[in-house]
């Protein structure tokens, strides 16, 4: 039987090989359990000097968490299964972020949601020319999680992180480097030989031989001033008002277009969560804030409806409640 994650020790490296290609490595409970067990085991193994995470698929590093399964649990009246899933996933994220050995991710293909959670907290985040990433939770009536709302604003800024979290901006390799999501870049055709060199020689040797820069510049970086002028405010109402009066109507139009499929309640909740986590002092505290919001959101009709529209029926025609920002009660979200 094929394992959804292969974990093994090769020379001095603990290898985590994501191997659920048909689902684009969407993290399910089994995958989280396998990864967590391996990480816990390797902490005290002297032979393991570093951990390396990569995918067997050229299409995807990890397309996110398996929210379809969470939705099914909710619909079946077993919301406790969803609670366990997110609780366990966030424990894994924290372990990765506090691991006493280098954690190296090689991101080739898509990395969304939980795919960033299993990579961004490590010490080295290597991306290829085929990499792209986003936090697309607004469209499924949920909120960005897996430590992104804590990590991203420290890697870039509160405004940039809030922009990425609320718009679902699809980051190019250059964007990922600029925003601090990635630490190094390699050409996609060198992915396997890079992995082999990390294991067979060393990370330093692999980076010295293969690390380079993308040919394209970061579009996200070019929007820095507009983003800082609008998305650093403490509520969606204030951000929205700032967008209404901003002189760069091209930027405003692009932003509105990205927000067109968003659940209004998710956007309002995300801005609140971002500011809550601007005050968090540890990744674990940030994850705890996200967990409280996550467990609230999966109990709301928007989550079931959003996952249906994006991942089940795929009609991209969700009916969110409320369907406008003005009617969202910000006080409902957990303090």
C-alpha positions in Angstrom: 0.0 0.0 0.0 1.3 3.4 -1.0 2.1 5.8 1.9 0.7 9.3 1.7 4.0 10.5 3.3 7.2 8.6 3.1 9.5 9.3 6.1 13.0 7.8 6.4 16.6 8.6 7.4 19.1 8.9 4.6 22.7 9.5 5.7 22.3 12.5 8.2 19.0 13.7 6.8 15.5 13.0 8.1 13.4 12.9 4.9 9.7 13.8 4.7 8.5 13.0 1.2 4.9 14.2 0.5 3.3 11.5 -1.6 -0.4 12.1 -2.3 -0.1 13.4 -5.8 -3.7 12.9 -7.0 -4.8 15.3 -4.2 -1.9 17.6 -4.9 -0.6 16.6 -1.5 -3.5 18.2 0.4 -2.8 17.5 4.0 -5.2 15.1 5.6 -5.2 13.8 9.2 -3.1 10.7 8.2 -0.4 12.9 6.7 -0.2 15.2 9.7 0.1 12.2 12.0 2.9 10.7 10.0 4.9 13.9 9.7 4.4 14.7 13.4 5.5 11.2 14.5 8.7 11.4 12.4 9.6 14.9 13.7 9.1 13.8 17.3 11.2 10.7 16.7 14.1 12.5 15.0 14.6 15.1 17.7 16.7 12.7 19.8 18.4 10.8 17.0 22.0 12.0 16.8 22.3 10.7 13.2 19.7 13.2 12.0 21.3 16.5 11.6 18.6 18.1 9.4 15.1 17.5 8.1 14.3 17.8 4.4 10.7 18.2 3.1 9.7 17.8 -0.5 7.1 16.3 -2.8 7.2 13.4 -5.2 4.9 15.4 -7.5 6.2 18.0 -10.0 2.8 19.7 -10.0 2.5 20.4 -6.3 4.5 20.8 -3.1 1.2 20.9 -1.1 -2.1 22.5 -2.2 -3.3 23.0 1.3 -5.2 21.3 4.1 -7.9 18.8 3.3 -10.8 21.1 4.0 -13.1 18.9 2.0 -12.8 16.3 4.7 -13.4 18.8 7.4 -16.5 20.0 5.6 -17.8 16.4 5.4 -17.2 16.0 9.2 -19.1 19.1 9.9 -22.0 18.0 7.7 -22.0 14.6 9.3 -22.3 16.2 12.8 -18.8 15.3 13.7 -17.3 18.8 14.1 -14.9 17.3 16.7 -13.0 15.6 13.9 -12.5 19.1 12.3 -11.4 20.4 15.7 -8.8 17.6 16.0 -7.5 18.1 12.5 -6.7 21.8 13.0 -5.4 21.3 16.5 -3.0 18.6 15.4 -2.0 20.5 12.3 -1.1 23.6 14.3 0.9 21.5 16.8 2.9 20.2 13.8 3.4 23.8 12.5 4.7 24.9 15.9 7.1 21.9 16.1 8.5 22.9 12.7 8.9 26.5 13.8 10.7 25.5 17.0 12.7 22.5 15.8 16.2 22.3 17.2 17.7 21.2 13.8 17.6 22.8 10.4 14.3 22.2 8.5 14.7 22.5 4.7 11.7 22.6 2.4 12.0 22.3 -1.4 8.9 23.9 -2.9 8.3 22.9 -6.5 4.8 23.6 -7.8 1.8 24.9 -5.9 2.0 25.7 -2.2 -1.2 27.0 -0.7 -2.7 27.2 2.8 -1.4 24.2 4.7 1.4 23.8 2.2 2.8 27.0 3.5 2.3 25.9 7.1 4.5 22.9 6.5 7.2 25.0 5.0 7.4 28.6 6.1 8.3 27.9 9.7 11.5 26.0 8.7 14.9 27.5 8.6 15.4 27.2 4.8 12.6 27.5 2.2 13.9 26.7 -1.2 11.6 27.5 -4.2 11.9 26.6 -7.8 10.9 28.4 -10.9 7.7 26.4 -10.9 6.7 27.5 -7.4 3.7 29.7 -6.7 1.8 30.3 -3.5 -1.2 31.9 -1.9 -3.5 31.9 1.0 -6.9 31.4 -0.7 -9.1 31.0 2.4 -11.4 34.0 1.8 -13.1 32.1 -1.0 -14.0 29.2 1.2 -15.4 31.2 4.1 -12.5 30.5 6.4 -9.4 32.5 7.6 -5.7 32.2 6.9 -4.1 29.8 9.5 -1.1 27.4 10.0 0.8 30.3 11.5 0.7 32.5 8.4 -0.9 35.4 10.1 1.9 35.4 12.7 4.8 34.6 10.3 4.0 36.8 7.3 3.8 40.1 9.0 7.2 39.4 10.6 8.7 38.3 7.3 7.4 41.5 5.5 5.0 43.9 7.2 1.6 43.9 8.7 0.1 45.7 5.7 1.7 43.3 3.1 0.7 40.2 5.2 -2.9 41.5 5.5 -3.0 42.2 1.7 -1.8 38.7 1.0 -4.2 37.1 3.5 -7.3 39.0 2.4 -6.8 39.1 -1.4 -5.4 35.6 -1.9 -2.7 37.2 -4.1 -1.0 34.5 -6.1 2.7 34.9 -5.3 5.3 34.3 -8.1 8.7 33.0 -7.1 10.0 36.6 -7.1 7.1 37.6 -4.8 7.8 34.7 -2.5 11.4 35.8 -2.1 10.5 39.4 -1.6 7.8 38.7 1.0 10.1 36.4 3.0 8.0 33.3 2.2 11.1 31.8 0.5 14.8 32.1 1.4 16.4 30.7 -1.7 15.7 30.1 -5.4 16.8 27.3 -7.8 15.9 26.5 -11.4 13.2 23.9 -11.6 15.3 21.5 -13.7 17.8 21.2 -10.8 15.2 20.2 -8.2 16.2 16.5 -7.9 19.9 17.1 -8.1 19.5 19.8 -5.5 17.7 17.3 -3.2 20.4 14.7 -3.9 23.2 17.1 -3.1 21.5 18.2 0.2 21.4 14.6 1.3 24.6 13.3 -0.2 26.8 16.3 0.5 25.4 19.3 2.5 22.8 22.1 2.3 25.6 24.6 2.0 27.1 22.8 -1.0 23.7 22.5 -2.7 23.0 26.2 -2.2 26.4 27.2 -3.4 26.1 25.1 -6.6 22.4 25.8 -7.5 21.1 28.9 -5.8 20.3 31.7 -8.2 17.7 34.4 -8.8 14.4 34.5 -10.8 14.5 36.3 -14.1 11.3 38.2 -13.4 10.9 40.9 -10.8 8.3 40.9 -8.1 5.0 42.5 -9.0 4.1 42.5 -5.4 7.1 44.6 -4.5 6.0 47.2 -7.1 2.8 47.7 -5.1 4.5 48.2 -1.7 3.6 51.9 -1.3 0.0 51.4 -2.2 -0.3 48.4 0.1 1.3 50.1 3.0 -1.0 53.1 2.6 -4.1 51.0 2.8 -3.8 47.6 4.3 -2.0 48.4 7.6 -5.2 49.8 9.3 -6.8 48.0 12.2 -10.2 47.0 10.7 -11.6 46.1 7.3 -13.9 49.2 7.5 -10.9 51.5 7.7 -9.0 49.6 5.0 -12.1 49.8 2.8 -12.4 53.5 3.4 -8.8 54.0 2.6 -9.2 52.1 -0.7 -12.2 54.2 -1.6 -10.1 57.4 -1.4 -6.8 56.1 -2.7 -5.6 57.9 -5.8 -4.2 54.8 -7.6 -7.4 53.5 -9.0 -5.6 50.8 -11.0 -4.4 49.3 -7.7 -7.8 49.7 -6.1 -9.5 48.0 -9.1 -7.1 45.1 -9.0 -7.7 44.7 -5.2 -11.5 44.8 -5.6 -11.2 42.2 -8.3 -9.2 39.9 -6.1 -11.8 40.4 -3.3 -14.8 39.7 -5.6 -15.1 36.0 -4.5 -14.3 36.6 -0.9 -16.7 35.9 2.0 -17.2 39.3 3.6 -17.2 37.8 7.1 -13.9 36.1 6.4 -12.2 39.3 5.3 -13.4 41.2 8.4 -12.3 38.3 10.7 -8.9 38.1 9.0 -8.1 41.7 9.5 -9.0 41.3 13.1 -6.9 38.2 13.4 -3.9 39.9 11.8 -3.9 42.7 14.4 -4.4 40.2 17.2 -1.3 38.4 16.0 0.7 41.6 15.6 0.8 41.5 19.4 1.6 37.8 19.8 5.1 37.1 21.2 5.6 33.5 20.0 4.5 31.3 17.1 2.5 29.1 19.5 0.6 32.2 20.7 -0.1 33.1 17.1 -1.3 29.6 16.3 -3.6 29.6 19.4 -5.2 32.8 18.2 -5.7 31.3 14.8 -7.1 28.1 16.3 -9.7 29.9 18.2 -10.8 31.7 15.0 -10.6 28.5 12.9 -12.8 26.5 15.2 -15.3 29.3 15.2 -15.3 29.7 11.4 -15.8 26.0 10.6 -19.0 26.1 12.5 -20.4 28.9 10.4 -22.5 28.4 7.2 -20.0 30.2 5.1 -17.4 27.5 5.5 -19.6 24.7 4.3 -20.9 26.8 1.4 -17.4 28.1 0.4 -15.8 24.7 0.3 -18.7 23.4 -1.7 -18.4 26.2 -4.3 -14.6 26.0 -4.7 -13.7 22.3 -4.0 -16.9 20.1 -4.2 -19.2 21.4 -7.0 -16.5 23.8 -8.2 -19.1 26.3 -9.5 -17.3 29.2 -7.8 -20.7 30.6 -7.1 -20.9 30.7 -3.3 -23.8 32.3 -1.5 -22.2 33.9 1.6 -24.1 35.2 4.6 -24.0 38.2 4.8 -23.1 38.9 1.2 -21.8 42.4 1.9 -19.3 43.9 4.3 -21.7 46.4 5.9 -23.7 43.7 7.5 -20.8 41.8 9.0 -20.9 42.0 12.8 -17.2 42.4 13.8 -18.0 41.8 17.5 -18.9 38.1 16.8 -15.3 37.2 16.3 -13.4 35.8 19.2 -11.3 38.4 21.0 
